[in-house]
Amino acid sequence: MNQIKEDIKDYLEKIIKEEKQAARDGKIPEYIEKVDNEDHGAVSMAMMGLDGRYVQAGDDEGTFSIQSISKIISLAVALMDQGEEEVFKHVGKEPTGDPYHSLSKMELQEDGGPLNPMVNAGAIAVVGQVKGSSVDEKFGRILDLTRKLAGNDKIDYNPEIVKAEGHDLNRALFYYNRYGGYINEKHDLEDVLPVYWRMTSIEMNIKELSRIAAVIANYGVDIETGEELIPRDVVRVLKTFMVTCGMYDQSGAFAVDVGIPAKSGISGGIMAAIPGRMGIGVLGPDLNEHRNSIAGIRLLRNISERWNLSLFNQ
């Protein structure tokens, strides 16, 4: 399937209805549920073609925080600022079977660095590579790219989510990174972590998420203006990490079962980019034990099988 067609909406509504009950078996993080007021069993899905055609089905949940999906955008900014060689002096390229907030692999490795940019420790190290003289400037550059990718210059972060998150583990990851030299010793915690907390609290709707995915699927070129928002070589790196590390410690199973470059967040969002074809946004706030959306994964597996979307079948 290379285009968004009118009859797709009926099919999406059908499979969303089928998945709603299964979604209720999951859990919503307490602070997400409290601030975002997300509903158990709510599911929505949006697909945007590279010609800008768009279809949405399911519940209209308004805006939600993108959480770890923002790690793709901050990595893009850091790579454009510093280049691959410099960025990957501070963070590795390997997937991990451990939870996204784990310290254990860093402790066991000989060099002790964060394994990849999609785990929290790696994302914090990446934020340390974003250029800017202040927190506002660094975050502003990440937010500016987010707005361009999503096609909405009003997108912003929710300060209530920043306040509600538990920050102590992220502080520990920052200091572990700085101790090992993966964050510049001149950086103080207040130079880096507020940027990280704000970017994970950026809010948008499901259509905007699908548009970001569509631009990535279009090799970094805006689907309306034709402007290159992210260089093609940077998009290659982003898509590779989406395949190998984008779904936390469920990434290997997702690659086998779905085979689409994707990045999830603990608000229940999943952004999936099918190169040269379309972008997909899914929101299902009920999470499995890997902190991924139950309904989101089931829906993506369904459409991947139906329309032969897996990269590994091409």
URPE-V717117 format. One record per pair of residues at least 24 apart in sequence whose C-alpha atoms are under 6 Angstrom apart, sorted by the first residue. I is the first residue (numbers start at 1). GAP is how many residues later the second one is. If there is no record, write none. Layout:
i->{I & I}
gap->{GAP & GAP}
This chain:
i->{1 & 2 & 3 & 4 & 13 & 13 & 19 & 23 & 23 & 23 & 26 & 26 & 26 & 27 & 27 & 28 & 31 & 42 & 43 & 43 & 44 & 44 & 45 & 45 & 46 & 46 & 46 & 47 & 47 & 47 & 48 & 48 & 48 & 49 & 50 & 50 & 62 & 63 & 63 & 63 & 64 & 64 & 65 & 65 & 65 & 66 & 67 & 67 & 67 & 68 & 68 & 69 & 69 & 69 & 70 & 74 & 78 & 78 & 90 & 91 & 91 & 92 & 95 & 97 & 98 & 99 & 100 & 121 & 125 & 128 & 135 & 135 & 139 & 149 & 150 & 150 & 150 & 156 & 157 & 157 & 157 & 158 & 161 & 162 & 206 & 209 & 210 & 210 & 210 & 213 & 213 & 213 & 214 & 214 & 217 & 217 & 217 & 217 & 217 & 218 & 258 & 258 & 258 & 259 & 259 & 260 & 266 & 268}
gap->{306 & 275 & 46 & 45 & 44 & 45 & 276 & 263 & 271 & 272 & 260 & 261 & 262 & 259 & 260 & 258 & 133 & 242 & 240 & 241 & 238 & 239 & 236 & 237 & 161 & 234 & 235 & 163 & 232 & 233 & 162 & 230 & 231 & 229 & 173 & 228 & 143 & 140 & 141 & 142 & 139 & 140 & 136 & 137 & 138 & 136 & 133 & 134 & 198 & 132 & 197 & 194 & 195 & 196 & 130 & 68 & 51 & 52 & 92 & 25 & 31 & 24 & 150 & 152 & 151 & 150 & 148 & 52 & 58 & 64 & 56 & 60 & 56 & 63 & 58 & 61 & 62 & 46 & 44 & 45 & 46 & 43 & 40 & 35 & 75 & 72 & 69 & 70 & 71 & 59 & 60 & 66 & 64 & 65 & 56 & 57 & 58 & 59 & 61 & 58 & 43 & 46 & 52 & 51 & 52 & 50 & 25 & 25}
